[in-house]
Amino acid sequence: MRFSLQGIIDSLGSRAGVPFAVVTSDGTRYATGADEPRFTIVFRSDAALLSAFTRGHMGLLEGWFDGNVEVEGDLGAAFAAGMQSGLDTQGQTVLKVENHLHELRRSNRTPAQAKINARAHYGLGTPFYRLWLDDPLMMYTCGYWPEGTASLEEAQRNKIDHVCRKIGLARGERYIDIGCGFGGFMFRALETVGALGTGLNTTTEQVHWLREEIGRRGLGDDLSVREADFREVDAQYDKVVSIGVLEHAGRDQLAEVVRAHADFLKPGGLGMLHFIGHVGRFDTELFIRKHVFPGGWIPSLAEVIVEMERCGLEVVDIENLRRHYAPTLDAWAERFSRNWEAIRALDPQRHTERFRRVWLAYLVGCAEMFRSPAGYTHLFQIVFSKGNITRASYPMGRGFLYERER
């Protein structure tokens, strides 16, 4: 066992490119690399080690969640090493079956199940999210970090302003914010350009909080929020904003959700589709679907564009902001860890040590995923129009997007 385990660790280490160590339940220590280990994986039982062998990264992660595995040292380096070494490709036969069964059970094909899935993650309460998102907008999507950006708050303001410029959002225009979250986009767009927003959200907890906040600020004539499924089209708007929604559509619902985006938009109008997407067709990571976003599914860029074309939408501009998600997630993870005791105190029965580890795996692991040069998961912003744009309806160059940054 000593020789075979050492060989496996050395093989993983050579691909990962970082020194690390493994300690088994009997206290035996195995190390790889010439330098001091960046992290050490400690197995508390033989069953935990066997699970890592048979189920790869999922066995290792779930062992850590349950306290049967410990990670000492740099957690980010451990996640990066796992991705670089190919550990996330181990045990794929078992995991593929589990992933497909999960998709069957948690599909978003009905609005009722889509609401259950959304509330499982987004319905954890405003006090929880307020402790680690930006203040006061609470944007729970990728920020925009051009050179010189100094804080998460600035990055999120940058992102909103960047989107407003891209779609030419103007004073008095009416737009719909699909999946509006805590309303940060709507509040800033009203303040900066005077646009009038309607939020659409399926998460009851967020809708109730946002409705009260709009009333508290006396903005009921300019902003509103509707609790409904993203596929329930009630009107057409001058502009459409969709930031971080498409990932929740589901494989079989992608066409429906893209069609709804088109149906919400007036002829000649402009919209923004901001979403996590794959370059190529890949299964969505089981850990994310099972423990973080039930019902979530990451489409490929090509699949999204095909559905947009079927709806008669013209793709005006595509920007890849993959590199901007890593510092966003880094900031979230740092704030989450720094404020953990306050988070735990909100609901000690729910916010357990296992909860903390699941969320750290999500935040830290996704940061390393977006940082990895070998990754295939990206963050796209697609500007689209309903019908073809003209010389008069949209600038001929992209310079207008960056004039304010300069």
N, C-alpha and C positions, 0 to 999 in steps of 0.2 A: 504493500500500500504506500509505503514511504516513497519508493522509487516512482511509482506511477503518478502519485499526487504531485511530487516535485516536478515531474516532466510536464504535467498539465499546467502547473503554475508558471513554469519557465516559458512554455509556449504562449500562454496568455500574456506574460510580461514582455516577451519580445515583440508582440504585436502592439501592445499598449504603449510601449516606450517610456514607462515610468516604473520605478522600483516600488514594490509593495510586499506585504507579508500576509500569510494565512496561519492562523492558530486553530488546531482541531480540538475537539472536546477533551482529549486526554492530555492537552497541554503541549503537544508537539508543534513546533514552529517551523514553517517553511517560508523562505524568502527568495525573491528574484530581483535581479538588478544589483549593480555594484554600490550604489549610494544608499543613504538612509531611506527607509520606506516612507513614501508620502502618506500611506494609510495602511492599516492592518484590519483584515477581516477575521473576526473571532467567531467560530462555530461553537455554540453551547451544547449541541447534541449531534450524534451521528445521523439522526433523522434529518436535521437541518442541512447537513452536508450532502446527504443523498438527494434531498429535494433540489439543491442547487445543481447537482449532476443531471438529474432527470428533467427538470423544468427550466434550466438555465437562469436567466436574470429574474424571471418571475419567482422561482423558488427562493433565490437569494433575497429578493426584495420582501417577499411575504414573510420569510424567516426574520428579517430585520424588523418588520412591522410588529411581529408577535413577540419580539425579544429573544428569539432563539438564535439570532445572529447579531453581533455588534460591529459597528464600524468605528474604529479609532483613527483619528487624524483628519485629513482633508477630505470631506465628503464629496466636494465637487470633483476632485482628482479621481476619486473612486468611480463616479459616474462616467467621467470622460474616459477612463481606462476601460471600463466595461464596454462602452460603445466602440472605442478604437480597436479593442481586442477581438470584437465579434462575439462577445458573450451574449449579446441580445439576439443572436441567431441560433443559440443552442436550444435544444428541446423543441424545435419548431413544429414537429408533427403533433405533439400533445397540445401545444399552445394554439395551433391553428384550429383544432377542433373546439377548444374552449372558447376561442375568440368568436367563432361562427355561432356557437350556441348562445353566447352572450348577445350577439347581434339579433338573433331570433327572439330572445326574451325581451330585450329592451328597445326594440325598433320604435322609431318616431312616426310610424305610419298613421297612428291616430292622434288627433290633438290632445286627447286625454293622457296618453302615454308620454307625449312630448312634454306636457306640462309637468308630469311626475318627474321626468328626467331632468328638466330644467331646475325645478325646485330642490332636487337632491343636492345640487351644487350652489346655485345662485340664491337659494332661499335660506342661507345660513344666517342672515340678519345683517342689517346695516352696521351695528356696533362691531361685529366681527371684521367686516371688510374695512371699516374706517381705521382700524388699528394698523393696517399695513399698505393700503393703497394711497395714492397721492391725495393731498388735502388742499382744497375742499372738493375737487371735481370727482374723485373716486372713479377714475377711468380704469376698467379692468380689461384692457387690451394693450397691445404693443405700443409703446411710446415712440417718438421720433427724436433721434439723437444726432443732429448735425454737429459738426465740430464746434466745441465751445459750450455745449449743453452741460449744465452743472448739476442738475437735480432731476429727480423723477417728476416733480411738479412742472418744471420747465419742459421736460420731454413730452408730457401729456398735453400741455398747452400747445406746444409745437405741432403735435399730431393733429389736433383739432383744427388749428389754423391752416395746416398743410392741406387737409381735406377740404376746408371751406374754399381755399384758393383753387384747388383742382376742379371743383364743380362750379366755380363762380357764384357761390352762394351770396345773395345780395339782400339788402334791406327790403322788408315787406314780402319776400318770397316765402311760400309755404312749402315745407319739406316734411317728410316722414323719416324718423330715426328708428329703423327696424332693430329691435333688440336694444333698447335705449339704456338699459342698466339703471344706474343712479342718476341719469339725466345730465351728466357732466357736459356732454357735447351740446345739448340744447341750451343750457345756461350760458356757456361761453359764446355760442353762435349768436344768441340774442344780444349779449353784451357787446360783442366785437363788430358784428355786421348787421344786427337788427333783423335777422331772419326769424320766422315764426314756425315753431316746431310742434309736431305731434309725435309722441313716443309710442312705440308698440312693443309690448313686453308680455310674455306668458308667465313670468314668475310673480306670483301674488304678492310676496313680501316686498319686492322692489317696487311694484306698482303702487301699493298702499303708501310706502314711505315717500315716493316721488310725488304722488298726488298731494300729500300733505305739505311737502316742501314747496311745491309750486304755489299752493295757497298761502303758506306762511310768508313767502316773498312777495305776494300780491301780483303774481304774473299770470293769473288765470286767463287773461285776454290774449296772451301771446303764446303760451305753452299749454299743452295738455298731454295726457297719457291714457292709452287704451289697453286694457288687459285682454289679449286675444292671441291666438296662434299666428305665427308669421305668414301662414298661407291664407288668412282671412282678410281679403282685400275689401275695403269699404269705400275708398275714394281714390282719386288721382291727385298727384302733387307736382309742384314745379320741379322739385329735386327729391332724390332718394339717397339716404345715407344708411349704409349697412356695415357695421363695424363689429366683426367677431361673431357673426350669426351663422354663416354658411357651414361651419364646422359641426353645427348641431342639427343639420338637416337630416342626415342619415343617407345611406347609399341609395335606397329606393325612393327617397323623397327629394333628391337633389333637383330633379326637373321641376317638381311642383314649387319648390321654394324659389328657384330662379325665375320661374314664370310669374310668381307673385311679385317679385321685384319689378319685373317689366310692367305688370298690370297696375302697380302703384304709381307709375310714372306717366305724366302727360306726354303726348306726342311732341317731339322736339326737346324734351327735357333731358337733364343730365343726372347721373347717379354715380355713387361710389360703392364698390364692393371690396371690402377689406377682410381678408380671411387667411387662415393657415391652410396651405395646400402642399401637396407633394409634387415633385418633378419626377414623373413616372407614376405607375400604378402600383401601390403598395397597400398591404393591410394596415389598418390603424392599430397603433400600439395597444396591446391588451391591457397593460397596467393602467393606462389613461382611461380606457373605457370601463374597466372593472372597478377601479378605486376612486376615480376623479370625475369623469364626465360620462355617466351612463347614457347610452344612446348616441354618443358622439361618433363622428366619422369624418376623416380628412380626405377630401377629394383631390384628384390631380388637377393641375392647372388646365390641362387639355380637356378634361371632362367638363369643367366649368365653362370654358369657352364654347364648347360644342353646344351646351344647353343655352348659353346666351345667344348664340347664332340662331338657334331654333325659335327663340322668342323675338327675333327681329331686332336685337340690340347690336349697336355698333361698338366695338371695342376701340376706345379713343386713346387710352394710355395704360400701360402696365408698368408698375414699379415694384421691385423686390426689396423689402425691408427686413430680410432675414437677420442681418447683423444687428439690427436695432432691438430685436427681441431679447437677446442675451443680457444687455445691461438693464432692460426693464425687469426681467426675471431676477437678476442679481439684486436689484433694489427691493423688490418684493420679498425675496428670501431673507435679506438682511433685516428688514423691518419686522417680518414675521417672527424671526428668531429673537430679536431684541425685545419685542413686545409679547413674547410667549406667555409670561405669567399673567398679564392682563387678559390675553385671549382665553387662557385656561379658566380664569375666574368668571368669564361670561357664562360658561356652561360646563362645569367640571365633569358632568356625566358624559357629555358628548366630546368635549375637547380633552381627550385622554392622551397618554403618551403615544398610543398607536395612531391617533388622529394627527398628532404633531409629526410623526415620522412619515405618514402617507403624504402630508402636505409638503414636507421638506423634499421628499423624493420627487414630487411633482414640480416644485419650483426650481430646485437645484438641478434636477435631471433635465428638465426642459431647457434651462439656460445652457447646459453643456451640449444638448442636442442642437440648438440653434448656433452655438459657437463652433461646432465641429466642422472642419473643412470637408469631411466626407459625408455629411448629412444630406438627406434628400427632402427634408421638411423645411418649408420656406414660408414667408409672410408676404402675400401679394396685395397690392392695391390696384384695382382695375377701375378706371373711369370709363363709363359707358353712356351712350345716348340712345334714345328711342327714335330711331330713324337717323339718317346721316347728318353729321354736323356740317356747317357751312363756314365759309371764310368769315362771315359776320357773327356767327354764333359761338365761335371758340377761337382762341389765339392760334396763330400759325406756328408758333414756337413754344418751347417749354421755359423760356427765360422768366416769364411772369411768376413761376412757382418759387423762384429763389431770390427775387429782387429784395423782398423784405428780410430774408436771412442775411444777405450781404450788408 
